[in-house]
């Protein structure tokens, strides 16, 4: 029985050591791959930002709201697509998307060339600091 326990202990220590070395090797390979990828260019600078409008349908709430909108910006700097990714309340989403279409950005440059770009922008709604939407 003592030999069996010794054998099992030796077997576990050897296999554990084998798997740890393989794990370290995979991690190193992944690190090497990530080093080869250049960092992304930052999001383009905002040239024109629309005045925020508090949705009239949310007046009864009186709460602040935040919406993260994913925008596609073309090589001319205008937003060609806007889609809500997250919001504190669904009531703000439609207004946020329509505001996102009014943004104008510098021409997105990637690897030195103008290209369309997709990224996210936050839109904040505060009933105390912005005008109420008129219907």
Secondary structure, 3 states (H helix, E strand, C coil): CHHHHHHHHHHHHHHHHHHHHHHHHHHHHHHHHHHHCCCCCCCCCEEECCCCEECHHHCCCCCCEEEEEEEEECCCCEEEEEEEEEECCHHHHHHHHHHHCCCEECCCEECCEECCEEEEEEEEECCCCCEECCC
